[in-house]
Amino acid sequence: MSHVDLLVAGEALLALLAPGGTDPARSTVLHPHVVGAEVNAAAAVAALGHRVAWTGVVGHDSAGRRICEHLRGRGVDVGLVRTDPTHPTGLLVRDSTPTRPVQVDYHRAGSAATGWNIADASRAAGTCPRVLLISGITPMLSASTRAATAALVSACRDDGTTIVFDPNVRLTLGLPDRWRRVVRPLLRAAHVVLASERELELLTESSADRATDDLLAGDAHTVVVRSADATSRAVSATGTIRQDPFPVTAVDPVGAGDAFAGGYVSALLEGLAPAACLSRAAVLGALAVTVAGDQDACPDRDQLRVVEQAWSNGDLEAAR
């Protein structure tokens, strides 16, 4: 495999979504979607024309085949994905509504993705990516994925790759103490951190501002912090840039953070100024909530140009 712009590592799952706020237990229809923090971001970056590869493991089953075919169709290279004949692809079942907390039932314990290992990571590191995007979810899946994540980050750092880390804290995978023990070291290893205020507070047991200052005193050159009101700020040695959210009509809030990460990384790959990186992240995050599927609103280059132009002119109806 040739060198890639972006490498992502993590679990992809097949999601079965009940439409329109319907309780999944009562719905007669469940729509399949490919989801996963890292692959959602990967799809967003690939849609904008960048070379993107995903490393992970799927089961030898219809869900695994569907995931690979879907991502290949989205422009994501799946040549690094290993198929496990003995463990299934992970699944989740959820509803989709912006008016109350989303109900999610995960079926991922012992999934094929938990077997992603150091050998897989070593093979992936050979792509010499410009950027590696990882989340805290991957090392929380198993001891094997924890070791593989550490190995991949170390190898990529040695090769000069920019490490982008999104904690993506999901307490269904473990209590806060375990998240701090497993995931907090990755904060220190990242060059760019994309996190919510709550995630920084949970992982560092300090305020988000204090955590940001501590990270910038280490290897991080930028810390992007998302607030509960959907505003965001990018903090670096040169100062703080702030970004308001773009108001859209939300259909499903899930996937906004992953699209935000994808937008930021795509702009980073293009060498855009920090303000432009943050603005694109906000655009993609806003678009993501206008549809039910996590990846269904990923714009291509022309679509992004239209939306950015419209919104810069104050036309907030462009993506509603």
C-alpha atoms as a printed R data frame, in Angstrom:
    type eleno elety resid chain resno       x       y      z
1   ATOM     1    CA   MET     A     1   0.000   0.000  0.000
2   ATOM     2    CA   SER     A     2   1.315   3.463 -0.896
3   ATOM     3    CA   HIS     A     3   1.660   6.263  1.621
4   ATOM     4    CA   VAL     A     4  -1.640   7.720  2.808
5   ATOM     5    CA   ASP     A     5  -2.762  11.120  4.025
6   ATOM     6    CA   LEU     A     6  -4.780   9.748  6.925
7   ATOM     7    CA   LEU     A     7  -4.718   6.445  8.780
8   ATOM     8    CA   VAL     A     8  -7.473   5.585 11.247
9   ATOM     9    CA   ALA     A     9  -7.575   2.630 13.613
10  ATOM    10    CA   GLY     A    10 -10.626   1.318 15.377
11  ATOM    11    CA   GLU     A    11 -13.828  -0.683 15.355
12  ATOM    12    CA   ALA     A    12 -16.492  -0.350 12.683
13  ATOM    13    CA   LEU     A    13 -19.930  -1.662 13.579
14  ATOM    14    CA   LEU     A    14 -23.159  -2.285 11.750
15  ATOM    15    CA   ALA     A    15 -25.869  -0.125 13.296
16  ATOM    16    CA   LEU     A    16 -29.556  -0.924 13.017
17  ATOM    17    CA   LEU     A    17 -31.483   2.327 13.360
18  ATOM    18    CA   ALA     A    18 -35.166   2.674 14.165
19  ATOM    19    CA   PRO     A    19 -36.563   5.601 12.184
20  ATOM    20    CA   GLY     A    20 -38.020   8.851 13.437
21  ATOM    21    CA   GLY     A    21 -37.677   8.415 17.180
22  ATOM    22    CA   THR     A    22 -39.389   5.032 17.167
23  ATOM    23    CA   ASP     A    23 -38.525   2.694 20.035
24  ATOM    24    CA   PRO     A    24 -36.297  -0.022 18.500
25  ATOM    25    CA   ALA     A    25 -38.189  -2.622 20.530
26  ATOM    26    CA   ARG     A    26 -41.408  -1.694 18.744
27  ATOM    27    CA   SER     A    27 -40.196  -0.625 15.332
28  ATOM    28    CA   THR     A    28 -41.051  -2.909 12.432
29  ATOM    29    CA   VAL     A    29 -38.172  -1.433 10.391
30  ATOM    30    CA   LEU     A    30 -34.488  -1.140 11.305
31  ATOM    31    CA   HIS     A    31 -32.253   0.608  8.771
32  ATOM    32    CA   PRO     A    32 -28.629  -0.632  8.511
33  ATOM    33    CA   HIS     A    33 -25.800   1.912  8.680
34  ATOM    34    CA   VAL     A    34 -22.029   1.558  8.971
35  ATOM    35    CA   VAL     A    35 -20.768   3.415 12.038
36  ATOM    36    CA   GLY     A    36 -17.748   3.785 14.309
37  ATOM    37    CA   ALA     A    37 -15.935   6.864 15.561
38  ATOM    38    CA   GLU     A    38 -12.829   6.440 13.447
39  ATOM    39    CA   VAL     A    39 -14.478   5.244 10.234
40  ATOM    40    CA   ASN     A    40 -17.045   8.048 10.436
41  ATOM    41    CA   ALA     A    41 -14.199  10.553 10.434
42  ATOM    42    CA   ALA     A    42 -12.383   8.583  7.742
43  ATOM    43    CA   ALA     A    43 -15.403   8.721  5.431
44  ATOM    44    CA   ALA     A    44 -15.637  12.486  5.902
45  ATOM    45    CA   VAL     A    45 -11.969  13.009  5.022
46  ATOM    46    CA   ALA     A    46 -12.090  10.622  2.044
47  ATOM    47    CA   ALA     A    47 -15.151  12.397  0.650
48  ATOM    48    CA   LEU     A    48 -13.012  15.528  0.359
49  ATOM    49    CA   GLY     A    49 -10.495  13.765 -1.851
50  ATOM    50    CA   HIS     A    50  -7.786  12.694  0.588
51  ATOM    51    CA   ARG     A    51  -6.095   9.286  0.630
52  ATOM    52    CA   VAL     A    52  -7.493   7.504  3.690
53  ATOM    53    CA   ALA     A    53  -6.893   4.009  5.050
54  ATOM    54    CA   TRP     A    54  -8.536   2.131  7.905
55  ATOM    55    CA   THR     A    55  -6.957  -0.635  9.970
56  ATOM    56    CA   GLY     A    56  -9.218  -2.922 11.972
57  ATOM    57    CA   VAL     A    57 -10.778  -6.380 12.135
58  ATOM    58    CA   VAL     A    58 -14.215  -7.559 11.046
59  ATOM    59    CA   GLY     A    59 -15.903 -10.923 11.261
60  ATOM    60    CA   HIS     A    60 -16.291 -13.372  8.407
61  ATOM    61    CA   ASP     A    61 -19.963 -12.477  8.106
62  ATOM    62    CA   SER     A    62 -22.411 -10.367  6.159
63  ATOM    63    CA   ALA     A    63 -21.973  -7.403  8.514
64  ATOM    64    CA   GLY     A    64 -18.215  -7.419  7.992
65  ATOM    65    CA   ARG     A    65 -18.588  -7.631  4.221
66  ATOM    66    CA   ARG     A    66 -21.143  -4.845  4.220
67  ATOM    67    CA   ILE     A    67 -18.855  -2.593  6.245
68  ATOM    68    CA   CYS     A    68 -15.873  -3.111  3.940
69  ATOM    69    CA   GLU     A    69 -17.929  -2.672  0.779
70  ATOM    70    CA   HIS     A    70 -19.535   0.482  2.158
71  ATOM    71    CA   LEU     A    71 -16.268   2.101  3.195
72  ATOM    72    CA   ARG     A    72 -14.561   1.107 -0.042
73  ATOM    73    CA   GLY     A    73 -17.415   2.821 -1.845
74  ATOM    74    CA   ARG     A    74 -16.814   5.920  0.265
75  ATOM    75    CA   GLY     A    75 -13.197   6.041 -0.866
76  ATOM    76    CA   VAL     A    76 -11.618   4.538  2.251
77  ATOM    77    CA   ASP     A    77  -8.857   1.975  1.605
78  ATOM    78    CA   VAL     A    78  -9.736  -1.239  3.465
79  ATOM    79    CA   GLY     A    79  -6.654  -3.192  2.415
80  ATOM    80    CA   LEU     A    80  -5.382  -3.215  5.988
81  ATOM    81    CA   VAL     A    81  -8.578  -4.737  7.377
82  ATOM    82    CA   ARG     A    82  -8.252  -8.321  8.614
83  ATOM    83    CA   THR     A    83 -11.135 -10.800  8.621
84  ATOM    84    CA   ASP     A    84 -11.522 -13.009 11.688
85  ATOM    85    CA   PRO     A    85 -13.317 -16.308 10.947
86  ATOM    86    CA   THR     A    86 -14.079 -17.052 14.604
87  ATOM    87    CA   HIS     A    87 -15.491 -13.818 16.021
88  ATOM    88    CA   PRO     A    88 -18.433 -11.738 14.767
89  ATOM    89    CA   THR     A    89 -18.580  -8.155 13.615
90  ATOM    90    CA   GLY     A    90 -19.945  -5.837 16.298
91  ATOM    91    CA   LEU     A    91 -23.512  -4.564 16.100
92  ATOM    92    CA   LEU     A    92 -25.562  -1.864 17.739
93  ATOM    93    CA   VAL     A    93 -29.270  -1.084 17.765
94  ATOM    94    CA   ARG     A    94 -30.519   2.430 18.439
95  ATOM    95    CA   ASP     A    95 -33.196   4.994 17.790
96  ATOM    96    CA   SER     A    96 -32.615   8.346 16.116
97  ATOM    97    CA   THR     A    97 -34.083  11.470 17.643
98  ATOM    98    CA   PRO     A    98 -32.837  14.942 18.635
99  ATOM    99    CA   THR     A    99 -35.470  15.447 21.340
100 ATOM   100    CA   ARG     A   100 -34.233  13.059 24.058
101 ATOM   101    CA   PRO     A   101 -31.205  10.904 24.888
102 ATOM   102    CA   VAL     A   102 -30.636   8.288 22.207
103 ATOM   103    CA   GLN     A   103 -31.235   4.671 23.252
104 ATOM   104    CA   VAL     A   104 -28.335   2.410 22.250
105 ATOM   105    CA   ASP     A   105 -27.912  -1.330 22.735
106 ATOM   106    CA   TYR     A   106 -24.365  -2.523 21.942
107 ATOM   107    CA   HIS     A   107 -23.507  -6.068 20.872
108 ATOM   108    CA   ARG     A   108 -19.729  -5.744 20.669
109 ATOM   109    CA   ALA     A   109 -18.332  -7.781 23.570
110 ATOM   110    CA   GLY     A   110 -15.922 -10.329 22.118
111 ATOM   111    CA   SER     A   111 -16.325  -8.906 18.626
112 ATOM   112    CA   ALA     A   112 -13.701  -9.437 15.928
113 ATOM   113    CA   ALA     A   113 -12.471  -5.873 16.508
114 ATOM   114    CA   THR     A   114 -11.264  -6.771 20.001
115 ATOM   115    CA   GLY     A   115  -8.604  -8.957 18.360
116 ATOM   116    CA   TRP     A   116  -6.871  -6.110 16.515
117 ATOM   117    CA   ASN     A   117  -3.244  -6.627 17.524
118 ATOM   118    CA   ILE     A   118   0.345  -5.427 17.356
119 ATOM   119    CA   ALA     A   119   0.964  -7.274 14.079
120 ATOM   120    CA   ASP     A   120  -1.992  -5.425 12.529
121 ATOM   121    CA   ALA     A   121  -0.640  -2.144 13.893
122 ATOM   122    CA   SER     A   122   2.847  -2.820 12.536
123 ATOM   123    CA   ARG     A   123   1.456  -3.484  9.080
124 ATOM   124    CA   ALA     A   124  -0.600  -0.297  9.229
125 ATOM   125    CA   ALA     A   125   2.371   1.804 10.312
126 ATOM   126    CA   GLY     A   126   4.019   0.862  7.031
127 ATOM   127    CA   THR     A   127   1.657   3.214  5.196
128 ATOM   128    CA   CYS     A   128   3.655   6.134  6.663
129 ATOM   129    CA   PRO     A   129   0.570   8.317  7.101
130 ATOM   130    CA   ARG     A   130   0.796  12.081  7.317
131 ATOM   131    CA   VAL     A   131  -1.843  11.988 10.073
132 ATOM   132    CA   LEU     A   132  -2.940   9.210 12.426
133 ATOM   133    CA   LEU     A   133  -6.374   9.630 13.983
134 ATOM   134    CA   ILE     A   134  -7.227   7.495 16.996
135 ATOM   135    CA   SER     A   135  -9.924   7.590 19.652
136 ATOM   136    CA   GLY     A   136 -10.057   6.413 23.219
137 ATOM   137    CA   ILE     A   137 -12.573   3.767 22.242
138 ATOM   138    CA   THR     A   138 -10.038   1.514 20.521
139 ATOM   139    CA   PRO     A   139  -7.670   0.892 23.459
140 ATOM   140    CA   MET     A   140 -10.673   0.374 25.735
141 ATOM   141    CA   LEU     A   141 -11.937  -2.618 23.743
142 ATOM   142    CA   SER     A   142  -9.380  -5.190 24.973
143 ATOM   143    CA   ALA     A   143  -5.822  -5.720 26.183
144 ATOM   144    CA   SER     A   144  -4.876  -6.554 22.597
145 ATOM   145    CA   THR     A   145  -6.256  -3.320 21.160
146 ATOM   146    CA   ARG     A   146  -4.663  -1.337 23.975
147 ATOM   147    CA   ALA     A   147  -1.208  -2.732 23.154
148 ATOM   148    CA   ALA     A   148  -1.759  -2.301 19.420
149 ATOM   149    CA   THR     A   149  -2.816   1.324 19.843
150 ATOM   150    CA   ALA     A   150   0.288   2.106 21.858
151 ATOM   151    CA   ALA     A   151   2.501   0.372 19.279
152 ATOM   152    CA   LEU     A   152   0.905   2.209 16.354
153 ATOM   153    CA   VAL     A   153   1.168   5.601 18.034
154 ATOM   154    CA   SER     A   154   4.818   4.983 18.924
155 ATOM   155    CA   ALA     A   155   5.754   3.847 15.399
156 ATOM   156    CA   CYS     A   156   3.937   6.736 13.738
157 ATOM   157    CA   ARG     A   157   5.453   9.309 16.094
158 ATOM   158    CA   ASP     A   158   8.911   7.960 15.269
159 ATOM   159    CA   ASP     A   159   8.147   8.442 11.553
160 ATOM   160    CA   GLY     A   160   7.084  12.061 12.026
161 ATOM   161    CA   THR     A   161   3.341  11.457 11.682
162 ATOM   162    CA   THR     A   162   1.008  14.003 13.266
163 ATOM   163    CA   ILE     A   163  -1.029  12.244 15.959
164 ATOM   164    CA   VAL     A   164  -4.613  13.459 16.347
165 ATOM   165    CA   PHE     A   165  -6.499  12.109 19.353
166 ATOM   166    CA   ASP     A   166 -10.225  12.294 20.091
167 ATOM   167    CA   PRO     A   167 -11.027  10.695 23.477
168 ATOM   168    CA   ASN     A   168 -14.613   9.855 22.449
169 ATOM   169    CA   VAL     A   169 -15.395   8.750 26.002
170 ATOM   170    CA   ARG     A   170 -18.136   6.114 26.185
171 ATOM   171    CA   LEU     A   171 -18.794   5.027 29.755
172 ATOM   172    CA   THR     A   172 -20.499   1.870 28.498
173 ATOM   173    CA   LEU     A   173 -16.947   0.622 27.873
174 ATOM   174    CA   GLY     A   174 -15.653   1.275 31.369
175 ATOM   175    CA   LEU     A   175 -15.813   3.429 34.480
176 ATOM   176    CA   PRO     A   176 -13.954   6.775 34.665
177 ATOM   177    CA   ASP     A   177 -11.007   5.284 36.587
178 ATOM   178    CA   ARG     A   178 -10.382   2.774 33.804
179 ATOM   179    CA   TRP     A   179 -10.666   5.482 31.155
180 ATOM   180    CA   ARG     A   180  -8.054   7.516 33.011
181 ATOM   181    CA   ARG     A   181  -5.735   4.535 33.372
182 ATOM   182    CA   VAL     A   182  -6.021   3.350 29.761
183 ATOM   183    CA   VAL     A   183  -6.655   6.514 27.774
184 ATOM   184    CA   ARG     A   184  -5.026   9.399 29.622
185 ATOM   185    CA   PRO     A   185  -1.509   8.487 28.317
186 ATOM   186    CA   LEU     A   186  -2.758   9.043 24.758
187 ATOM   187    CA   LEU     A   187  -3.508  12.669 25.586
188 ATOM   188    CA   ARG     A   188   0.204  13.134 26.263
189 ATOM   189    CA   ALA     A   189   1.203  11.395 23.040
190 ATOM   190    CA   ALA     A   190  -0.976  13.519 20.736
191 ATOM   191    CA   HIS     A   191   0.050  16.558 18.746
192 ATOM   192    CA   VAL     A   192  -3.575  17.620 18.260
193 ATOM   193    CA   VAL     A   193  -6.281  16.861 20.833
194 ATOM   194    CA   LEU     A   194  -9.969  17.120 19.914
195 ATOM   195    CA   ALA     A   195 -12.089  16.772 23.045
196 ATOM   196    CA   SER     A   196 -15.138  18.032 24.849
197 ATOM   197    CA   GLU     A   197 -14.755  19.986 28.082
198 ATOM   198    CA   ARG     A   198 -16.353  17.094 29.937
199 ATOM   199    CA   GLU     A   199 -13.910  14.574 28.469
200 ATOM   200    CA   LEU     A   200 -10.893  16.659 29.442
201 ATOM   201    CA   GLU     A   201 -12.253  17.062 32.955
202 ATOM   202    CA   LEU     A   202 -12.961  13.339 33.314
203 ATOM   203    CA   LEU     A   203  -9.588  12.201 31.977
204 ATOM   204    CA   THR     A   204  -7.413  14.731 33.819
205 ATOM   205    CA   GLU     A   205  -9.474  15.332 36.983
206 ATOM   206    CA   SER     A   206  -8.937  19.052 36.503
207 ATOM   207    CA   SER     A   207 -10.656  21.898 34.678
208 ATOM   208    CA   ALA     A   208 -10.660  21.884 30.877
209 ATOM   209    CA   ASP     A   209  -8.589  25.072 30.865
210 ATOM   210    CA   ARG     A   210  -5.975  23.601 33.198
211 ATOM   211    CA   ALA     A   211  -5.851  20.398 31.140
212 ATOM   212    CA   THR     A   212  -5.383  22.426 27.961
213 ATOM   213    CA   ASP     A   213  -2.495  24.364 29.447
214 ATOM   214    CA   ASP     A   214  -0.825  21.165 30.647
215 ATOM   215    CA   LEU     A   215  -1.144  19.512 27.224
216 ATOM   216    CA   LEU     A   216   0.297  22.538 25.438
217 ATOM   217    CA   ALA     A   217   3.245  22.423 27.816
218 ATOM   218    CA   GLY     A   218   3.920  18.911 26.492
219 ATOM   219    CA   ASP     A   219   3.834  17.594 22.917
220 ATOM   220    CA   ALA     A   220   0.466  19.008 21.858
221 ATOM   221    CA   HIS     A   221   0.599  22.046 19.596
222 ATOM   222    CA   THR     A   222  -3.197  22.457 19.412
223 ATOM   223    CA   VAL     A   223  -6.033  21.535 21.743
224 ATOM   224    CA   VAL     A   224  -9.535  21.877 20.320
225 ATOM   225    CA   VAL     A   225 -12.228  21.987 22.986
226 ATOM   226    CA   ARG     A   226 -15.942  21.537 22.329
227 ATOM   227    CA   SER     A   227 -18.354  23.055 24.844
228 ATOM   228    CA   ALA     A   228 -21.798  21.818 25.841
229 ATOM   229    CA   ASP     A   229 -23.415  24.676 23.889
230 ATOM   230    CA   ALA     A   230 -21.696  23.404 20.689
231 ATOM   231    CA   THR     A   231 -19.248  26.299 20.545
232 ATOM   232    CA   SER     A   232 -15.624  25.285 20.097
233 ATOM   233    CA   ARG     A   233 -12.205  26.789 20.587
234 ATOM   234    CA   ALA     A   234  -8.752  25.943 19.291
235 ATOM   235    CA   VAL     A   235  -5.968  26.784 21.723
236 ATOM   236    CA   SER     A   236  -2.308  26.913 20.750
237 ATOM   237    CA   ALA     A   237   0.840  28.830 21.610
238 ATOM   238    CA   THR     A   238  -0.355  31.654 19.360
239 ATOM   239    CA   GLY     A   239  -3.646  32.145 21.197
240 ATOM   240    CA   THR     A   240  -7.268  31.030 21.186
241 ATOM   241    CA   ILE     A   241  -9.644  30.924 18.224
242 ATOM   242    CA   ARG     A   242 -13.370  30.542 18.850
243 ATOM   243    CA   GLN     A   243 -16.085  29.158 16.611
244 ATOM   244    CA   ASP     A   244 -19.858  29.366 17.026
245 ATOM   245    CA   PRO     A   245 -21.987  26.452 15.827
246 ATOM   246    CA   PHE     A   246 -23.921  26.673 12.581
247 ATOM   247    CA   PRO     A   247 -27.629  26.395 13.458
248 ATOM   248    CA   VAL     A   248 -29.304  23.602 11.515
249 ATOM   249    CA   THR     A   249 -32.417  21.514 11.965
250 ATOM   250    CA   ALA     A   250 -31.227  18.420 13.791
251 ATOM   251    CA   VAL     A   251 -32.590  15.023 12.812
252 ATOM   252    CA   ASP     A   252 -30.131  12.839 14.756
253 ATOM   253    CA   PRO     A   253 -27.351  14.146 17.050
254 ATOM   254    CA   VAL     A   254 -25.152  11.038 16.771
255 ATOM   255    CA   GLY     A   255 -21.979  11.356 14.690
256 ATOM   256    CA   ALA     A   256 -21.500  15.106 14.983
257 ATOM   257    CA   GLY     A   257 -18.241  14.795 16.924
258 ATOM   258    CA   ASP     A   258 -16.783  12.335 14.417
259 ATOM   259    CA   ALA     A   259 -17.690  14.601 11.488
260 ATOM   260    CA   PHE     A   260 -16.175  17.530 13.407
261 ATOM   261    CA   ALA     A   261 -12.934  15.551 13.731
262 ATOM   262    CA   GLY     A   262 -13.000  14.651 10.052
263 ATOM   263    CA   GLY     A   263 -13.490  18.270  9.065
264 ATOM   264    CA   TYR     A   264 -10.632  19.424 11.238
265 ATOM   265    CA   VAL     A   265  -8.255  16.744  9.983
266 ATOM   266    CA   SER     A   266  -9.090  17.400  6.324
267 ATOM   267    CA   ALA     A   267  -8.299  21.095  6.763
268 ATOM   268    CA   LEU     A   268  -5.134  20.229  8.672
269 ATOM   269    CA   LEU     A   269  -4.005  18.041  5.771
270 ATOM   270    CA   GLU     A   270  -4.531  20.974  3.424
271 ATOM   271    CA   GLY     A   271  -2.395  23.268  5.560
272 ATOM   272    CA   LEU     A   272  -5.239  25.661  6.278
273 ATOM   273    CA   ALA     A   273  -5.004  28.297  8.989
274 ATOM   274    CA   PRO     A   274  -6.300  27.336 12.453
275 ATOM   275    CA   ALA     A   275  -9.456  29.426 12.051
276 ATOM   276    CA   ALA     A   276 -10.267  27.680  8.770
277 ATOM   277    CA   CYS     A   277  -9.657  24.254 10.337
278 ATOM   278    CA   LEU     A   278 -12.062  25.044 13.153
279 ATOM   279    CA   SER     A   279 -14.663  26.493 10.804
280 ATOM   280    CA   ARG     A   280 -14.625  23.423  8.551
281 ATOM   281    CA   ALA     A   281 -14.912  21.170 11.578
282 ATOM   282    CA   ALA     A   282 -18.000  23.095 12.672
283 ATOM   283    CA   VAL     A   283 -19.499  22.898  9.180
284 ATOM   284    CA   LEU     A   284 -19.123  19.122  8.942
285 ATOM   285    CA   GLY     A   285 -20.350  18.658 12.507
286 ATOM   286    CA   ALA     A   286 -23.463  20.687 11.742
287 ATOM   287    CA   LEU     A   287 -24.173  18.822  8.503
288 ATOM   288    CA   ALA     A   288 -23.871  15.449 10.254
289 ATOM   289    CA   VAL     A   289 -26.911  16.020 12.466
290 ATOM   290    CA   THR     A   290 -29.200  16.851  9.528
291 ATOM   291    CA   VAL     A   291 -29.570  13.151  8.618
292 ATOM   292    CA   ALA     A   292 -29.965   9.867 10.508
293 ATOM   293    CA   GLY     A   293 -26.867   8.017  9.280
294 ATOM   294    CA   ASP     A   294 -23.510   9.003 10.764
295 ATOM   295    CA   GLN     A   295 -21.883   9.359  7.319
296 ATOM   296    CA   ASP     A   296 -24.788  10.248  5.038
297 ATOM   297    CA   ALA     A   297 -24.165  14.009  5.118
298 ATOM   298    CA   CYS     A   298 -20.434  13.873  4.311
299 ATOM   299    CA   PRO     A   299 -19.998  16.494  1.564
300 ATOM   300    CA   ASP     A   300 -17.669  16.174 -1.374
301 ATOM   301    CA   ARG     A   301 -15.440  19.067 -2.346
302 ATOM   302    CA   ASP     A   302 -18.050  20.839 -4.493
303 ATOM   303    CA   GLN     A   303 -20.836  20.397 -1.946
304 ATOM   304    CA   LEU     A   304 -18.603  21.710  0.830
305 ATOM   305    CA   ARG     A   305 -17.736  24.779 -1.230
306 ATOM   306    CA   VAL     A   306 -21.427  25.547 -1.788
307 ATOM   307    CA   VAL     A   307 -22.307  25.196  1.897
308 ATOM   308    CA   GLU     A   308 -19.307  27.183  3.132
309 ATOM   309    CA   GLN     A   309 -20.059  29.971  0.680
310 ATOM   310    CA   ALA     A   310 -23.734  30.065  1.590
311 ATOM   311    CA   TRP     A   311 -23.104  30.075  5.318
312 ATOM   312    CA   SER     A   312 -20.368  32.702  5.033
313 ATOM   313    CA   ASN     A   313 -23.029  34.899  3.405
314 ATOM   314    CA   GLY     A   314 -25.447  34.259  6.252
315 ATOM   315    CA   ASP     A   315 -27.675  31.791  4.371
316 ATOM   316    CA   LEU     A   316 -28.271  29.316  7.174
317 ATOM   317    CA   GLU     A   317 -30.989  27.517  5.210
318 ATOM   318    CA   ALA     A   318 -28.397  26.010  2.840
319 ATOM   319    CA   ALA     A   319 -28.169  22.652  4.601
320 ATOM   320    CA   ARG     A   320 -31.526  22.435  6.321
